Amino acid sequence: MAALKLASRDTTDQLRASCLSQVPQTPVERLDAVKTRLQAMVDAMNTIRPKLEAFYTSLSDDQKARFVLIPWRRRRNASAATQDSNR
């Protein structure tokens, strides 16, 4: 888990660094910016994936079942919070 957290923090920093502070002015500059951002995302995925696989493999079957449900719970909670705020 520690290795996954560290890799996540490092890749977050790298992704932030790949974001430009100003919008590129020309179409070619915009494409270059997209290319840079996409490469940063691929690099982040390649860094995180082995750490996530190792973490996931270390879980028991019950823990894996709960881990898989985390995104669904977050969406459901966010949706409920949005509905509550609209009332």
Residue frames as qw, qx, qy, qz and C-alpha x, y, z in Angstrom:
[[0.000, 0.886, 0.464, 0.000, 0.00, 0.00, 0.00],
 [0.321, -0.770, 0.101, 0.542, 2.85, 2.38, 0.79],
 [0.386, -0.117, 0.597, 0.693, 4.41, 1.82, -2.64],
 [0.170, 0.623, 0.675, 0.355, 1.06, 2.53, -4.31],
 [0.158, -0.919, -0.278, 0.230, 0.57, 5.74, -2.31],
 [0.376, -0.587, 0.310, 0.646, 4.08, 6.94, -3.13],
 [0.327, 0.142, 0.688, 0.632, 3.68, 6.15, -6.84],
 [0.067, 0.784, 0.600, 0.140, 0.30, 7.87, -6.85],
 [0.233, -0.875, -0.078, 0.418, 1.74, 11.01, -5.27],
 [0.385, -0.378, 0.486, 0.687, 4.67, 11.07, -7.68],
 [0.260, 0.347, 0.722, 0.540, 2.51, 10.61, -10.75],
 [0.017, -0.882, -0.461, 0.096, 0.09, 13.28, -9.54],
 [0.273, -0.752, 0.161, 0.578, 3.01, 15.69, -9.37],
 [0.340, -0.108, 0.663, 0.658, 4.13, 14.68, -12.86],
 [0.181, 0.622, 0.706, 0.286, 0.63, 15.13, -14.27],
 [0.110, -0.913, -0.241, 0.310, 0.35, 18.57, -12.70],
 [0.328, -0.563, 0.379, 0.657, 3.70, 19.52, -14.19],
 [0.335, 0.177, 0.736, 0.561, 2.48, 18.50, -17.64],
 [0.123, 0.833, 0.539, -0.017, -0.36, 21.04, -17.48],
 [0.373, 0.357, 0.098, 0.851, 0.43, 24.34, -19.13],
 [0.125, -0.474, -0.447, 0.748, -0.16, 27.56, -17.26],
 [0.309, 0.512, -0.069, -0.798, -1.36, 29.29, -20.43],
 [0.778, 0.437, 0.436, -0.119, -3.39, 28.08, -23.39],
 [0.479, -0.128, 0.535, 0.684, -1.19, 27.56, -26.44],
 [0.257, 0.585, 0.010, -0.769, -1.92, 30.12, -29.15],
 [0.418, 0.400, -0.582, -0.571, -1.52, 28.15, -32.36],
 [0.934, 0.019, -0.080, -0.349, -3.09, 24.86, -33.45],
 [0.725, 0.346, -0.546, 0.239, 0.35, 23.24, -33.65],
 [0.012, 0.405, -0.626, 0.666, 1.19, 24.39, -30.12],
 [0.718, -0.194, 0.238, -0.624, -2.15, 23.01, -28.90],
 [0.937, 0.151, -0.291, -0.121, -1.45, 19.65, -30.50],
 [0.470, 0.409, -0.628, 0.466, 2.00, 19.62, -28.91],
 [0.325, -0.361, 0.504, -0.714, 0.40, 20.36, -25.53],
 [0.895, -0.054, 0.021, -0.442, -2.07, 17.51, -26.00],
 [0.811, 0.306, -0.481, 0.132, 0.76, 15.17, -26.94],
 [0.166, 0.431, -0.638, 0.616, 2.72, 16.17, -23.83],
 [0.576, -0.257, 0.371, -0.682, -0.32, 15.68, -21.60],
 [0.942, 0.078, -0.154, -0.289, -1.18, 12.30, -23.12],
 [0.647, 0.367, -0.594, 0.306, 2.41, 11.12, -22.73],
 [0.123, -0.392, 0.601, -0.686, 2.34, 12.17, -19.08],
 [0.790, -0.130, 0.188, -0.569, -0.86, 10.17, -18.61],
 [0.904, 0.222, -0.365, -0.035, 0.66, 7.07, -20.25],
 [0.370, 0.427, -0.644, 0.516, 3.77, 7.43, -18.09],
 [0.429, -0.331, 0.462, -0.702, 1.58, 7.75, -14.98],
 [0.919, -0.002, -0.038, -0.393, -0.39, 4.65, -15.92],
 [0.788, 0.322, -0.493, 0.179, 2.82, 2.69, -16.51],
 [0.104, 0.420, -0.634, 0.642, 4.07, 3.76, -13.09],
 [0.562, -0.223, 0.376, -0.702, 0.86, 3.08, -11.16],
 [0.851, 0.086, -0.330, -0.398, -0.26, -0.16, -12.82],
 [0.641, 0.160, -0.715, 0.228, 2.41, -2.52, -11.39],
 [0.017, -0.175, 0.626, -0.760, 1.98, -1.03, -7.91],
 [0.655, -0.040, 0.107, -0.747, -1.81, -1.37, -8.13],
 [0.818, 0.123, -0.519, -0.216, -1.52, -4.94, -9.41],
 [0.416, 0.181, -0.761, 0.464, 0.79, -5.87, -6.52],
 [0.280, -0.115, 0.474, -0.827, -1.55, -4.26, -4.01],
 [0.760, 0.033, -0.122, -0.638, -4.65, -5.90, -5.49],
 [0.724, 0.166, -0.670, -0.009, -2.95, -9.32, -5.59],
 [0.200, 0.188, -0.745, 0.608, -2.14, -9.01, -1.88],
 [0.511, -0.160, 0.217, -0.817, -5.82, -8.62, -0.94],
 [0.325, 0.117, 0.921, -0.180, -8.07, -11.44, 0.23],
 [0.040, 0.393, 0.776, 0.492, -11.10, -12.31, -1.92],
 [0.157, -0.790, -0.562, 0.187, -13.38, -10.38, 0.45],
 [0.240, -0.650, 0.048, 0.719, -11.12, -7.33, 0.33],
 [0.175, -0.017, 0.633, 0.754, -11.00, -7.51, -3.47],
 [0.018, -0.613, -0.752, -0.241, -14.79, -7.59, -3.63],
 [0.198, -0.843, -0.333, 0.374, -15.01, -4.48, -1.44],
 [0.314, -0.446, 0.302, 0.782, -12.20, -2.73, -3.29],
 [0.179, 0.257, 0.715, 0.625, -13.95, -3.20, -6.63],
 [0.086, -0.757, -0.642, -0.089, -17.08, -1.53, -5.24],
 [0.329, -0.488, -0.185, 0.787, -15.34, 1.66, -4.06],
 [0.039, -0.007, 0.351, 0.936, -15.95, 3.70, -7.26],
 [0.273, -0.483, -0.710, -0.433, -19.64, 2.69, -7.31],
 [0.399, -0.641, -0.543, 0.368, -20.10, 3.77, -3.70],
 [0.250, -0.339, 0.005, 0.907, -18.45, 7.10, -4.37],
 [0.089, -0.196, -0.541, -0.813, -20.68, 7.74, -7.39],
 [0.364, -0.582, -0.709, -0.160, -23.77, 6.78, -5.46],
 [0.395, -0.591, -0.384, 0.590, -22.80, 9.03, -2.54],
 [0.154, -0.182, 0.202, 0.950, -21.96, 11.93, -4.87],
 [0.184, -0.357, -0.659, -0.636, -25.25, 11.48, -6.68],
 [0.398, -0.648, -0.640, 0.110, -27.18, 11.45, -3.41],
 [0.335, -0.476, -0.186, 0.792, -25.38, 14.57, -2.21],
 [0.033, 0.032, 0.406, 0.913, -26.21, 16.37, -5.46],
 [0.296, -0.510, -0.703, -0.398, -29.85, 15.39, -5.19],
 [0.418, -0.626, -0.520, 0.405, -29.97, 16.59, -1.58],
 [0.250, -0.347, 0.001, 0.904, -28.44, 19.95, -2.49],
 [0.078, -0.190, -0.545, -0.813, -31.00, 20.43, -5.27],
 [0.302, -0.592, -0.744, -0.068, -33.91, 20.11, -2.86]]
